[in-house]
């Protein structure tokens, strides 16, 4: 379970009575309502962003995928990644990222 932090919130009496009629655990109800509202706001922000993209994003979208791909570096991945740096890691289901190469 995630850690919790106690907060004090002041609500109108009628709203508290309405919550109490529907839910025994006020904290759980308020937390679910806040999560729902935050999700709604994130979706609204994404929608606004899609309706009014950043000028650079609109430029890339206007180029088209083929033109964008032509602007990427060729097969020389050394320009993007230094494979001699860092440590090799691999994903192990149930454990996450672990150091080392190979398969189990």
N, C-alpha and C positions, 0 to 999 in steps of 0.2 A: 504494500500500500504506500502511496506517495505521502510524504510528510505534509502536515497541515499547519496552518497558522490561524490563530484565533483573531477575528476582527469584530468590531462593533459596527453594526449597521442599524440605522434608525429608519423604521418603516411606519407608515400610517396604521392606526389600529385596525381599520377595516381590511386592509391588505393582510395583516397578520392573521385575523380571524378567517379570512378566505383560505390562506395557506393551511391553517390548522384544520379546516374542514376536509381538506383533501390529502394531507400528508402528516404523518406522526413525527417525522424527522425534519424539522425546519431547515437544519443545516444542509442536509442532503438535497432538499427541494431547492433551496437558494443556490447551491453549487451547480445543480443541473440547469437551473434557469440562466445563471451567469455563463456557463459553458455554451448553452444554446445561443445566447445573445452574442457572445464573442465569435462563434462560428458564423452566425448570420452577418456580422460586420466584416469578417474576413472575406466571405463570399461577395459582399457588396463592394469591398475594396478591389477585389480581383475583377469584378465586372466593370467597375470604373476604369481600371487599368487597361482592360481589354478594349474598352470603348475609346480610350484616349492614350494610346501607347506612347512611350518615350520616343522622341524623334529618331534616335539611333536605332531603336527596335523597328520602327516603321520603315526606316531606310533599308535595313537588312531584309525585312519581309518583302519590300518592294523589289529587291534584287532577284529574288527567286532562289530556290534551293541550289540549282545547278551553278549559278554564278557564285553563290556563297561558297560552295564546295571547291570551285576552281581557285578561290582565294586562300584555301587552307594549304599548309606546307605539304610537300609531297611525301613519299614513303620514308623520307629521312626523319624518323621519330627522334633522333638525337637532338634536333632543334627544339623539341618540346619536352623531352624527358631525359634526364641523366640517369641511365640505368645502373651506373656504378655507385650512385649515392644511395643512402638509406639502407634499410634491412629488408630482405624478402619476407613477405607475409602472405598468409592464405586464410580463406574463410572456412571455418569449421562450424557446421550447423550445431546449434546448442551451446557453442562456446564463444563464437564471434571470431575476431581477427586474432590469429596466433602467428608468432614468428616462425619462419622456416618455409621451405618449399616442399613440393611433393604431395603425394596423396596417401591417405591412410588405408 
